Amino acid sequence: MFAIFDDKLDTVSHAIRGVFADLHGKDVLRYLAKALPLALFLTLAGACATSLPWFAFPPILLIYALVATMGALYYVMIRRVHKQDMFSEGGELSKYNRKWLIWFIALFVFSLFSAFFFVLGAPRWDGLIWVLIWAAVPLYYLAFHVADRIAKKEFRSQYRKAKAMKWSSGLVLFVLCLVYAVLSVQSSVDAQFDALDVLRHPYMPFADAPSEFLSEVDKLSALMNNLTNYGLVQIAKTSFFAAFAVKFALALSVFLGVVSQFAFCLLSWQEMKGEFRLLPVREDVDVFAEGKTRLRTEERQGERPYLLRYFVAIGLLSVASFFAFWLLEDTTSKARETDEYTAADAFVKESTDNIVAVLEGAIEEHKEERDINERYRQKFSELIENRKQTLDPLINEYYNQCLLHVDSYLGWSEGIFGGVAGYLGGFGEGRAVENFKAKIAGPVDKAELERAYEDYVDTMIQTMSEYWIEINDGGSDSPMGVSSAGEYMKELAREKGRPDFWRPLDKSPMDESTRKALLGAGGDTNEETRKDEVSALIERARSDTFASLEEFESICSGDMSGQIAGLSDNMAGK
């Protein structure tokens, strides 16, 4: 057994000694001409990811995916060369074996996902990772030549390179992970990790990024990253070797996608083109043979046609990935515009609350608070739905009736007093507002509307008061700031719930569109135009009333637990 081991060791030693003797300048330059720009591309993509607009990411993902796919597809092609020797020319299996569209699509899609996680994770990588990535450029080439010398004695020429590439990828991946784990594990052992503080204030490099989709996904990524770091620190406290194993596994997820890129750098132009061509039939299997058959090989390779389906697949996948990224970006942008809390916010907050409760040993109290929040959210949802069925029709009917009295106001506005008011500045505006309310709103009975509106506001505020009492456990054991926060929220809600059906008229100073509608100042005095302007003002008042209602409801039924934390912090700073 020891003799076999010595033979293997001698083989490896001989290969390492011989690799430097066999290095050819042209081969090294051809490799570096691909590897150095690739390493630079990865570095720039990782460094600039947080400042790039969304439309810059699809090209980055596509370049990353295409390089990785071509490197991996070489192994597929060589396996098919090996299998082709078993099949008869003209058979169905032979025809199928000469193409690999499914493999091409699968590898390309997988590489796109790998590229996405590279872009998402690279801004968090420390300097050691980037140093190792650049160190992998020469290391991969040297490892390949060592592996190639060993494989030269074991495999036929057409299979040797693929085996050497596979071995060198595995060796370099192992070395990078080992070096990273050795150099970084001690920092985890020595780390002082305040889990509660980090969970509440996570590091999110894409927080202010132009890409809103990546900003949302980064919230989930930050949560997972913090949990991983916390778990690693806890493991390191109990076992150095367990922490080392975890570090090695984490490094594996980082370097696996990067190292796979360098396989592409070893391919010649002929080998790259061969991935898009029809595989030779059995008689032509020795297309990679060296020596006297090289000229015949090049002639036979030239006869093999390119398969259009590969290029169509690249085009369709590129368009689909660009469209998918745009769709995700657009959907995320709209969600962030319309919702105070997105789905990512809700998930991260709920998960963080659960984790914090566990770490603080207050999981039961947290569950009780979560149940109270859920119960009152349901109550508020029912009240709001009922408002839409009862109060909204009264509001719409009120403004619809006001629209019937536009001519009455225009009669005053276009008369002597209305004309003079247009030249009296603020005094004239005040007279116009008084006449507008008297002639348009005055004839409309709003007693029922005001009564229903006030009842709704009182019901919402009463429900909110009940919530604060219950969440405060009757006030006996309230956390600091919670009771005063509840009183503040009730005062704010009552102020926002005050009925005001003509908000555009009460703004000071009066905006130009309102002044123009009231006095026709600086605009067309055509009767139909004036009527449309006054009607538009009434519609704006209607919209403002509904907007005010929604703002009031948001105060009453918003994210209650979030309000407690925010208001308590604000009051503590005063």
Sequence and secondary structure as in RCSB ss.txt:
>XXXX:A:sequence
MFAIFDDKLDTVSHAIRGVFADLHGKDVLRYLAKALPLALFLTLAGACATSLPWFAFPPILLIYALVATMGALYY
VMIRRVHKQDMFSEGGELSKYNRKWLIWFIALFVFSLFSAFFFVLGAPRWDGLIWVLIWAAVPLYYLAFHVADRI
AKKEFRSQYRKAKAMKWSSGLVLFVLCLVYAVLSVQSSVDAQFDALDVLRHPYMPFADAPSEFLSEVDKLSALMN
NLTNYGLVQIAKTSFFAAFAVKFALALSVFLGVVSQFAFCLLSWQEMKGEFRLLPVREDVDVFAEGKTRLRTEER
QGERPYLLRYFVAIGLLSVASFFAFWLLEDTTSKARETDEYTAADAFVKESTDNIVAVLEGAIEEHKEERDINER
YRQKFSELIENRKQTLDPLINEYYNQCLLHVDSYLGWSEGIFGGVAGYLGGFGEGRAVENFKAKIAGPVDKAELE
RAYEDYVDTMIQTMSEYWIEINDGGSDSPMGVSSAGEYMKELAREKGRPDFWRPLDKSPMDESTRKALLGAGGDT
NEETRKDEVSALIERARSDTFASLEEFESICSGDMSGQIAGLSDNMAGK
>XXXX:A:secstr
 HHHHHHHHHHHHHHHHHHHHH  HHHHHHHHHHHHHHHHHHHHHHHHGGGS GGGHHHHHHHHHHHHHHHHHHH
HHHHHHHHHTTS TTSHHHHHHT  HHHHHHHHHHHHHHHHHHHHHGGG  HHHHHHHHHHHHHHHHHHHHHHHH
HHHHS HHHHHHHHHHHHHHHHHHHHHHHHHHHHHHHHHH    HHHHHHS   TTTT S HHHHHHHHHHHHHH
HHHHHHHHHHHHH HHHHHHHHHHHHHHHHHHHHTTHHHHT  HHHHHHTTB    GGGGGGG  GGGHHHHHHH
HHHS B HHHHHHHHHHHHHHHHHHHHHHHHHHHHHHH SS HHHHHHHHHHHHHHHHHTT HHHHHHHHHHHHH
HHHHHHHHHHHHHHHHHHHHHHHHHHHHTTHHHHHHHHTSHHHHHHTTSHHHHHHHHHHHHIIIIITTS  HHHH
HHHHHHHHHHHHHHHHHHHHHTGGGTS  TTHHHHHHHHHHHHHHHTS  S HHHH SS  HHHHHHHH TTS  
 HHHHHHHHHHHHHHHHHHHHHHHHHHHHHHHS HHHHHHHHHHHHHT 
